[in-house]
Amino acid sequence: MTTSAGPGANRPLELGRWRWEHSVGPGWLLLGDVGFEGFYEDDIPLALCAQIQGLFVDLPPRPRERFTLVGCAPVGALADLLDRLPAEALGTERAWLGDISIMAPPPDVPPVWWGEYLGDVVVVACRPSITMPEAVDVDLDGFVDVYDRTEAVVRPGDVDEFVLLGRNEAPYGTCRDVTGVFREQAAPPVPQVRLLGCRPDTPLLAALGAVGRSTEAARRRRRIHAEVYMVAADGSASQVIGAVVSGTVNAGEPSRLGAGLFDVTVDSDSREPLPLGILGILEHWYARRPAEKNLWAGYDRELRHHWAAVALAHRSDVADRPAGATYDLDGRFVTDIEGFYCAIGEAINGPGGYFGWNLDAFDDCLAGRFGARVPFRLVWHDSAVAREHLVAGYDRRRLGPAITLEYLLDMLAAHHVEIDLR
């Protein structure tokens, strides 16, 4: 593998231009480690590839999950809901409870387990507890808040009672056990990733050399964990945030895509693939940075989130414009919080620009070093769109309270941003 950056380059902006001798690709650069035991490096060049199968796949929506609070003594809003609703209303929108945190009782020292969070919870059923007189068993459905649907949720040891809390730590009671929450790591939804038309570097060649050997040392040599970078038309590379090839190299064979190239099969670790629509987003950056605003407007919330992630990966380190500048935000498509992040990014930094992709990141951007220095003036055009859509309620995508227009305006004002709503 050849790069013009020279020895020691280990970050996308330092990687120079990646050269390729074949008529197809390269589409992707893999940086990471092979053959590690425990700790792994994240910046060793492993391969250039023309295509990757199994990394971008649309999964069906995550199914709702069922939980039972066993031996529950409800109080607060949970007790009120159970007292006032008839049995036939349970399992309907009338029995929506919102969020529940399942915690250990407060110890004298900080706990090693900080609890689990259930979102978008509906009470499905309630009945006298078989195991505890004067208590009830309460069936719920909703979602465990995990990074992705394959994640394990480990049951804590030495906890013989759980404390139930609602929003803002409102007490909901206790229970002796909870079922459906704790689980082992799920199998990967896409069991294999294939690196097609792959030009492996020395570490990956060593992993391919260990294929077919049954020893534990050979299996370890085949372990791979690599972050994926898109290689643009000019040979530059930028990270695709969240795109990871992780697992065990299982096979390698000569590729039909070119002489000296290989098709490499990796048995994947448990993790969700990224949405297929990200490939369309990346196309906007392949030849050059987007020159037109609002190319993100036709995407759904999930892909708007990934648009902002791609914008983050492609941001350049430029000096903040001086304080007192005026920026124009095109609000015609701010129908959700993800649309706001896309729109504010382009208001500050132009088409394809980045200025946060969640509240914490947005707050960081307002502190400087992301293109604008406060105080500045923000002219928010067509603000009525956000006023209609960024309203109080529950955000089922984020599993939490919706971020409102008023919240954003208060946040901007706290950072000395003058806001002109139009």
C-alpha positions in Angstrom: 0.0 0.0 0.0 1.4 3.4 -1.0 0.7 6.8 0.4 2.4 10.1 -0.2 2.2 11.0 3.5 5.3 9.1 4.5 6.1 7.1 7.6 4.2 7.7 10.8 1.0 9.2 9.3 -1.9 8.0 11.4 -4.9 10.3 10.8 -7.1 10.9 7.8 -5.9 14.5 7.2 -2.3 13.2 7.4 -2.7 10.2 5.2 -2.1 12.0 1.9 -3.4 10.4 -1.3 -4.0 6.7 -1.7 -2.8 5.3 -5.0 -4.5 2.5 -6.8 -3.5 0.7 -10.0 -6.8 -1.0 -10.9 -9.8 0.1 -13.0 -12.2 -0.4 -10.1 -12.0 1.4 -6.7 -10.5 2.0 -4.3 -13.7 2.8 -2.4 -12.5 2.1 1.1 -9.4 2.3 3.4 -9.2 0.1 6.5 -7.2 1.4 9.5 -6.9 -0.7 12.6 -5.2 -3.8 13.9 -5.0 -7.5 13.2 -3.9 -10.3 15.5 -4.3 -8.3 18.7 -5.0 -9.7 22.2 -7.1 -7.4 24.2 -5.8 -3.9 23.3 -5.7 -3.0 19.7 -4.3 -0.1 17.6 -6.7 2.0 15.5 -4.3 3.5 12.9 -2.4 0.7 11.2 -3.1 0.6 7.5 -4.7 -2.8 6.7 -6.1 -2.7 3.2 -7.6 -0.7 0.3 -10.8 -2.3 -1.0 -13.0 -1.6 -4.0 -16.2 -2.7 -2.3 -17.4 -3.8 1.1 -20.5 -6.1 1.5 -22.4 -6.4 4.7 -21.3 -3.1 6.3 -24.3 -1.0 5.0 -27.6 -2.9 5.3 -31.1 -1.8 6.1 -32.5 -3.8 9.0 -36.2 -3.9 9.9 -37.2 -1.6 12.7 -36.1 -2.7 16.1 -39.0 -4.7 17.7 -40.5 -3.6 21.0 -39.4 -5.6 24.0 -41.4 -7.1 26.9 -40.4 -6.8 30.6 -41.9 -7.8 33.9 -41.4 -6.1 37.2 -41.6 -9.0 39.6 -42.8 -8.4 43.2 -43.4 -4.7 42.5 -44.5 -2.2 45.1 -45.5 0.7 42.9 -45.7 4.4 44.0 -46.0 7.7 42.3 -47.1 7.9 38.7 -46.8 4.1 38.2 -49.2 3.5 41.1 -51.5 6.2 39.9 -51.7 4.7 36.4 -52.4 1.2 37.8 -55.1 2.6 40.1 -57.0 4.7 37.6 -56.9 2.7 34.4 -59.3 -0.3 33.8 -57.7 -3.5 32.7 -58.9 -3.1 29.1 -56.9 0.2 28.8 -53.6 -1.5 29.7 -51.5 -2.0 26.6 -53.0 1.1 24.9 -51.7 4.6 24.5 -53.6 5.5 27.7 -51.2 3.2 29.6 -48.1 5.0 28.3 -45.7 5.7 31.1 -42.7 7.1 29.4 -39.3 6.2 30.8 -38.2 4.1 33.8 -34.7 3.7 35.3 -34.0 0.5 37.1 -31.4 1.1 39.8 -29.8 -0.6 42.7 -30.8 0.8 46.2 -28.5 3.6 47.2 -25.3 2.2 48.8 -22.9 3.9 51.2 -20.3 4.0 48.4 -20.7 4.6 44.7 -22.1 1.6 43.0 -20.3 -0.4 40.3 -23.7 -0.7 38.4 -25.4 2.5 37.4 -28.7 0.9 36.4 -30.6 0.4 33.1 -32.9 2.8 31.3 -36.2 1.7 29.7 -37.7 4.1 27.1 -41.1 4.6 25.6 -42.7 2.3 28.2 -46.3 1.1 28.1 -47.9 -0.8 30.9 -49.4 -4.0 29.4 -50.7 -5.9 32.4 -50.8 -6.1 36.2 -51.6 -9.0 38.4 -51.1 -10.2 42.0 -47.5 -11.4 42.5 -47.1 -15.2 42.9 -43.8 -14.8 44.8 -44.7 -11.9 47.1 -48.0 -11.3 49.0 -49.3 -7.7 48.8 -47.1 -7.0 45.7 -47.9 -7.1 42.0 -46.2 -8.3 38.8 -46.3 -5.6 36.2 -45.8 -6.3 32.5 -44.3 -3.5 30.4 -43.2 -3.1 26.8 -40.7 -0.6 25.4 -37.0 -0.5 24.7 -33.8 -1.0 26.7 -31.5 2.0 26.0 -28.5 0.3 24.4 -25.9 1.3 21.8 -27.4 -1.1 19.3 -29.9 -4.0 19.4 -27.1 -6.7 19.7 -25.7 -5.3 22.9 -25.5 -7.4 26.0 -27.2 -6.1 29.2 -25.4 -7.7 32.2 -27.4 -8.5 35.4 -25.7 -6.9 38.4 -24.5 -9.2 41.2 -25.6 -8.8 44.8 -28.7 -6.8 44.0 -31.8 -8.3 45.7 -34.1 -5.3 45.1 -34.4 -2.8 42.4 -35.5 0.8 42.7 -37.7 2.2 40.0 -37.4 5.9 39.0 -39.2 8.0 36.4 -38.2 11.2 34.7 -36.2 13.6 37.0 -35.7 10.7 39.4 -39.4 10.7 40.4 -40.0 7.5 42.6 -42.0 4.8 41.0 -41.5 2.1 43.6 -39.4 -1.0 44.0 -39.4 -4.6 42.7 -37.6 -7.8 43.7 -36.7 -8.8 40.2 -37.1 -7.7 36.6 -37.2 -10.0 33.6 -36.6 -9.3 29.9 -33.9 -6.5 30.5 -30.8 -8.5 31.1 -29.5 -10.6 28.2 -26.5 -12.0 26.5 -24.9 -10.5 23.4 -27.1 -11.2 20.4 -25.9 -12.7 17.2 -24.8 -10.3 14.5 -27.7 -9.4 12.2 -25.3 -9.6 9.3 -23.0 -12.6 10.1 -20.3 -11.8 7.6 -18.6 -8.8 5.9 -16.8 -9.3 2.6 -13.9 -7.1 1.5 -14.1 -7.3 -2.3 -11.2 -6.3 -4.6 -9.0 -5.9 -1.6 -5.3 -5.0 -1.6 -4.1 -6.2 1.8 -1.2 -4.8 3.6 1.3 -6.9 5.7 -0.9 -7.3 8.9 -3.9 -8.5 6.9 -1.7 -10.8 4.8 -0.5 -12.4 8.0 -4.2 -13.0 9.0 -4.9 -14.6 5.6 -1.9 -16.8 6.1 -3.4 -18.2 9.3 -6.7 -19.1 7.7 -7.4 -22.9 7.9 -5.3 -23.4 11.1 -7.2 -24.5 14.1 -4.9 -23.4 16.9 -5.8 -20.7 19.3 -2.8 -18.7 18.3 -3.9 -18.9 14.6 -7.4 -17.8 15.5 -6.0 -14.8 17.4 -3.9 -13.9 14.4 -7.1 -13.7 12.4 -8.8 -11.2 14.7 -9.4 -7.9 13.0 -10.8 -4.5 14.2 -10.7 -1.8 11.6 -12.3 1.6 11.2 -13.5 2.3 7.6 -12.6 5.4 5.6 -14.0 6.5 2.3 -11.4 7.1 -0.4 -12.5 10.0 -2.5 -11.8 10.6 -6.2 -8.6 12.5 -5.4 -7.3 9.7 -3.2 -7.9 11.4 0.1 -9.5 9.4 2.9 -12.1 10.4 5.5 -13.5 8.3 8.3 -17.0 7.0 8.0 -18.1 7.5 11.6 -19.5 4.3 13.1 -18.3 2.1 10.2 -16.2 -0.7 11.7 -15.1 -4.1 10.4 -14.6 -6.3 13.5 -14.4 -10.0 13.7 -12.4 -13.0 12.5 -10.9 -13.4 9.1 -12.4 -16.6 7.7 -11.4 -16.8 4.1 -9.5 -15.1 1.3 -9.4 -15.8 -2.4 -8.2 -14.1 -5.5 -10.7 -11.5 -6.7 -12.2 -11.1 -10.1 -11.8 -7.4 -9.8 -8.1 -7.3 -10.6 -4.8 -9.2 -10.6 -3.2 -9.3 -7.1 -6.5 -8.4 -5.4 -8.3 -10.6 -2.9 -11.9 -11.1 -1.7 -11.7 -11.4 2.1 -14.5 -12.8 4.3 -14.7 -11.7 7.9 -17.0 -13.5 10.4 -18.5 -10.4 12.1 -18.7 -9.6 15.8 -22.1 -8.6 17.1 -23.0 -5.1 16.0 -25.6 -3.5 13.8 -24.7 -2.5 10.3 -25.1 1.1 9.2 -28.1 2.1 7.0 -27.7 1.6 3.3 -28.6 5.2 2.7 -25.3 6.4 4.0 -23.7 5.3 0.7 -25.9 7.9 -1.1 -24.8 10.5 1.4 -21.1 9.7 0.9 -21.5 10.2 -2.9 -22.1 13.9 -2.2 -18.5 14.1 -0.9 -16.8 11.7 -3.4 -15.7 14.2 -6.0 -15.6 17.3 -3.8 -17.5 18.9 -0.8 -21.1 19.6 -1.6 -21.6 23.0 -3.3 -25.4 23.2 -2.8 -27.3 23.6 0.5 -30.1 21.4 1.7 -29.1 18.3 -0.1 -29.9 16.6 3.2 -33.5 17.8 3.2 -35.0 14.7 1.5 -33.6 12.3 4.1 -35.4 10.9 7.1 -34.3 11.6 10.6 -31.9 8.7 10.8 -30.1 9.6 7.6 -30.1 13.3 8.5 -28.2 12.3 11.6 -25.7 10.4 9.5 -25.4 13.4 7.1 -24.2 15.5 10.1 -21.8 12.7 10.9 -20.4 12.7 7.4 -20.1 16.5 7.6 -18.2 16.1 10.9 -15.8 13.6 9.3 -15.1 16.1 6.5 -14.8 19.2 8.5 -11.5 21.1 8.0 -9.7 23.0 10.8 -10.2 26.6 9.8 -10.1 29.7 12.0 -13.3 31.0 13.5 -14.8 33.9 11.7 -14.6 37.0 14.0 -17.2 37.7 16.7 -20.1 39.8 15.5 -20.6 38.1 12.2 -24.1 37.4 10.9 -25.2 33.9 9.7 -28.4 33.0 7.8 -30.1 29.8 8.7 -32.5 28.3 6.0 -35.3 27.0 8.2 -37.6 25.6 5.5 -36.6 22.0 6.2 -36.1 22.1 10.0 -38.8 19.6 10.8 -36.8 17.7 13.4 -33.8 18.2 15.6 -31.6 16.4 13.1 -32.7 18.9 10.5 -31.7 21.7 12.8 -28.1 20.3 13.1 -27.8 20.0 9.3 -29.2 23.5 8.8 -27.1 25.2 11.5 -24.0 23.5 10.1 -24.6 24.9 6.7 -25.5 28.4 8.1 -22.2 28.6 9.8 -19.9 26.7 7.5 -21.6 26.5 4.1 -23.0 23.5 2.1 -22.0 20.3 3.8 -20.9 22.2 6.9 -20.8 20.9 10.4 -21.8 22.7 13.6 -22.8 19.8 15.9 -24.8 16.6 15.6 -26.2 16.3 19.1 -26.8 18.8 22.0 -23.4 18.2 23.6 -21.6 18.6 20.3 -23.6 21.7 19.5 -22.6 23.2 22.8 -19.0 22.4 22.1 -19.3 24.2 18.7 -20.7 27.3 20.3 -17.6 27.4 22.5 -15.5 28.1 19.4 -13.0 26.4 17.1 -15.8 25.2 14.7 -16.1 28.1 12.4 -17.8 30.8 14.4 -16.9 32.9 17.4 -19.6 34.2 19.8 -21.2 36.6 20.1 -22.7 36.4 16.6 -26.1 37.0 15.0 -28.2 34.2 13.6 -31.0 35.1 11.2 -33.4 32.1 11.3 -35.5 32.3 8.1 -38.8 30.4 7.9 -38.7 29.8 11.7 -42.4 28.9 11.7 -41.4 25.5 10.4 -39.4 24.7 13.5 -42.0 26.3 15.7 -44.5 23.9 14.3 -42.3 20.8 14.6 -39.9 21.3 17.4 -42.5 21.1 20.2 -42.8 19.6 23.6 -43.5 15.8 23.7 -41.8 12.5 23.7 -39.1 11.8 21.0 -39.5 8.1 20.2 -36.3 8.1 18.1 -34.2 9.5 20.9 -36.1 7.7 23.7 -36.5 10.9 25.7 -38.2 14.3 25.9 -38.3 16.2 22.6 -35.9 19.1 22.1 -38.0 22.1 21.5 -37.4 25.3 19.6 -37.5 27.2 22.9 -34.8 25.0 24.3 -32.5 25.7 21.4 -33.2 29.5 21.5 -32.4 29.5 25.2 -29.2 27.6 24.5 -28.2 30.0 21.8 -29.0 33.0 24.0 -26.9 31.6 26.8 -23.9 31.6 24.5 -24.6 35.3 23.6 -26.0 34.6 20.1 -28.5 37.2 18.9 -31.4 35.5 17.3 -33.6 37.1 14.6 -36.6 34.8 13.9 -38.2 35.5 10.5 
